[in-house]
């Protein structure tokens, strides 16, 4: 028999398609952003490790790299800032998810919205003033490497602030859905770790 659609169902279908398009787009963007940040932060970590090992090697033979201390500290700062963006994308920063999950749905939604506004607002302010400071720092340069100006090294502040906001917004639909469903992210992470450990144990026994 041919399927008969009422006028309400026919008009509701396009809106449902449009409503589901945003989470799918965010999920795809989140996957690519997560891969990019993982590659970049791992690259920073490997570069920082190489610099430290090279400095130890040179000092063991009675020499030293004059730029080591300054470059290593900047590299650690970059790793911290961009690593924080990756943690924001994974919603892995410290918080009080158990307290929010225990609250009624209406209060839970309000607390979630307020916290997101505060976080995004803070990083928007940090990014804006961090960008303004770059113009001043462009006249200064690193002590050990005069050819590199400070605006390059400190560009991590506005860039990471913008990335943090993007990571918050991209991961927002999934976090909102979990919050509305009353899912505690900490318990979910513990359950996932237990499940993975059980699978590894089964594989080792087999």
C-alpha positions in Angstrom: 0.0 0.0 0.0 1.3 3.5 -0.7 2.4 5.5 2.3 0.1 8.4 3.0 1.8 11.4 4.7 -0.3 14.0 6.5 0.5 17.7 6.0 2.0 17.9 9.5 4.3 15.0 8.9 5.4 16.2 5.5 6.2 19.7 6.8 8.0 18.3 9.9 10.4 16.1 7.9 12.5 18.9 6.4 12.8 20.6 9.9 13.9 17.3 11.4 16.6 16.9 8.7 17.9 20.4 9.3 17.9 19.8 13.1 20.0 16.7 12.8 22.4 18.2 10.3 24.1 20.4 12.9 25.2 17.6 15.3 26.4 15.6 12.3 28.5 18.5 11.0 29.9 19.2 14.5 30.8 15.5 14.9 32.7 15.5 11.6 34.4 18.7 12.4 35.3 17.4 15.9 36.9 14.3 14.4 39.1 16.3 12.1 39.9 18.9 14.7 40.8 16.2 17.2 43.2 14.5 14.8 44.8 17.8 13.9 45.4 18.8 17.5 46.7 15.4 18.4 49.2 15.5 15.6 50.3 19.0 16.4 50.6 18.4 20.2 52.5 15.1 19.7 54.8 17.0 17.3 55.4 19.7 19.9 56.1 17.0 22.5 58.6 15.2 20.3 60.3 18.5 19.4 60.5 19.5 23.1 61.9 16.0 24.0 64.5 16.3 21.3 65.6 19.7 22.4 65.9 18.5 26.0 67.9 15.4 25.1 70.2 17.5 22.8 70.8 19.9 25.6 71.7 17.1 28.0 74.0 15.6 25.3 75.8 18.9 24.7 76.3 19.6 28.4 77.7 16.0 29.0 80.5 16.9 26.6 81.3 20.3 28.2 79.2 22.5 25.9 75.7 24.0 26.0 73.0 25.4 23.7 72.6 29.0 24.4 69.0 29.0 23.2 67.9 25.9 25.1 66.3 27.5 28.2 64.3 30.1 26.3 63.1 27.8 23.5 62.3 24.9 25.9 60.1 27.2 28.1 58.3 28.6 25.1 57.8 25.1 23.7 56.3 24.0 27.1 54.0 26.9 27.1 52.8 26.1 23.5 52.3 22.5 24.5 50.2 23.5 27.5 48.0 25.9 25.6 47.3 23.6 22.6 47.0 20.6 24.9 44.3 22.5 26.8 42.4 23.0 23.5 42.5 19.2 22.9 41.3 18.6 26.4 38.4 21.1 25.9 37.5 19.2 22.7 37.4 15.9 24.7 35.6 17.7 27.6 38.4 16.4 29.9 39.0 19.6 32.0 38.3 19.4 35.7 34.8 20.2 36.8 31.8 19.2 38.9 29.8 16.9 36.5 28.4 14.8 39.4 27.0 17.9 41.1 25.3 19.1 37.9 24.0 15.6 37.0 22.3 15.3 40.4 20.4 18.6 39.8 16.9 18.7 38.2 16.9 19.0 34.4 15.9 22.7 34.4 18.6 23.7 36.9 21.1 21.4 35.1 20.4 23.1 31.8 20.8 26.6 33.3 24.1 25.7 35.0 25.4 24.2 31.8 24.5 27.2 29.8 26.0 29.7 32.3 29.2 27.7 32.5 29.6 27.6 28.7 29.0 31.4 28.5 31.6 32.1 31.2 34.2 29.8 29.5 33.6 31.2 26.0 33.5 34.8 27.3 36.7 34.4 29.2 38.6 33.0 26.3 37.2 35.6 23.9 38.5 38.4 26.2 41.9 36.6 26.5 42.1 36.2 22.8 41.2 39.8 22.1 43.7 41.3 24.5 46.3 38.7 23.5 46.0 39.8 19.9 46.3 43.5 21.0 49.5 42.8 22.8 51.1 41.2 19.8 51.5 44.6 18.2 53.6 45.8 21.2 55.7 42.6 21.3 56.6 42.8 17.6 59.2 45.4 18.5 60.9 42.9 20.9 62.8 39.7 20.2 64.1 36.6 21.9 67.3 37.1 23.8 69.1 33.9 22.6 67.6 34.1 19.1 67.3 37.8 18.1 65.9 36.9 14.7 62.6 35.6 16.2 60.3 38.4 17.5 58.2 37.9 20.6 54.9 38.3 18.7 55.6 35.0 17.0 56.3 33.2 20.3 53.3 34.8 22.0 50.9 34.3 19.1 49.9 31.1 21.0 47.7 33.2 23.2 45.1 34.5 20.7 45.4 31.4 18.5 44.8 28.9 21.3 42.0 31.1 22.7 40.2 31.0 19.3 40.8 27.2 19.1 39.5 26.7 22.6 36.3 28.5 21.8 36.0 26.4 18.6 36.6 23.2 20.5 33.9 24.2 23.1 31.4 25.0 20.4 32.1 21.9 18.4 31.8 19.6 21.4 28.7 21.5 22.7 26.0 19.4 21.1 27.3 16.1 22.5 27.9 17.5 25.9 24.4 19.1 25.9 22.8 15.7 25.0 24.7 13.9 27.7 23.8 16.6 30.3 20.1 16.4 29.4 20.3 12.6 29.6 21.8 12.7 33.0 25.1 11.0 32.0 28.0 11.7 34.3 31.2 12.0 32.1 33.4 10.9 34.9 31.4 7.6 35.5 31.3 7.2 31.7 35.1 7.5 31.5 35.5 5.0 34.4 33.2 2.5 32.7 35.0 2.9 29.4 38.4 2.3 31.1 37.0 -0.8 32.9 35.5 -2.1 29.6 38.8 -1.6 27.8 40.7 -3.3 30.6 38.4 -6.3 30.4 38.9 -6.5 26.7 42.7 -6.4 27.0 42.5 -9.1 29.7 40.4 -11.4 27.4 42.8 -10.8 24.5 45.9 -11.6 26.7 44.2 -14.8 28.0 43.3 -15.9 24.5 
